[in-house]
């Protein structure tokens, strides 16, 4: 039996300084898609984007729930999350 693909929740920093949160099964490809202007409508005019944070999950439902939770955070709370990950 094949093991399930990892599911990722990620935060991108856009060229205008804003943050974008999303979900994917392939981080590198998804960031490349955003930077090619074929990702989300939000990131298309805000390129280039930079991956600043991600979390890995084994279950799609968990990843989507976490994406939703992160989207509800304030910018300050997201910055704390990002800073904590960069210290590791």
N, C-alpha and C positions, 0 to 999 in steps of 0.2 A: 504494500500500500504506500502510495506517495504521500510524503508529509505536506501539510498545507503551506501555501506561500505565506511568508510573513506579511503582516499588514502594518503600514506605517501612518502615523499622524505626524504632520510636519508644520513648521512655521517658516515662512519666507520673509525676508526683509526686502522690500521693493526699493527701487531707485529713489522714490520720493520720501523714503523713510517709514512708510506705513508697513504694517504687518499683515500677512495673509496666512490663514490656516487651512490645511487641506488633508486629504487622505489618499493613499495610493498603495500599490503592491510593489512598485519599483521606483525608489527615490531618485536615482540618477536620471532615469528616463523622464520622470515627471518634471523635475527641475529643468531639464533640457527642453521639454515641451513648453513649459511656461516661458522660458527665455526665447523660444522660437516664435512666440506670439500666438501659440495654438492651445494654451492652457485656458485658464479661467478668464472671463471677460474683465474681471477686476485687475488681473496682473498684466494684461496685454499692453495697456498704455503706460505701465509703470516699470517697464523693463530697463535694465536687467534686474533679475531677482537673485537673492543669495539665500541658500539654505542655512538657517541659524539654529534650528532645533528640530529634533525628531524623537519619537518614541516608537518602539516596535511591539506589536501584539501578534498573538497566534490566531486570534479570532476576529473576524470582520466586525461582528456586532460590538465587541469591546472597543475596537478602534474607532468605529463610527460614534459610539457614545462618548469617547474621550475627545474626539474632534468637536462634537457639539459642546462639551463642557469647556474646552479651551476657547471656543468662539464666544462664550459668555463671559470670559474673564475681561477685566479692564486691561488697557495697554500696560499699565504699571505692573499688574499681576503677570502678564505675559513676559515682560522684561525680566522680572524676578525668576521666572521659570527658565528663560534663556540663559541668564547669568549663572544660575545654579548648575546647569548642564555644562557650561563652558569651564567651570572650575574643576570638573572631574578629570 
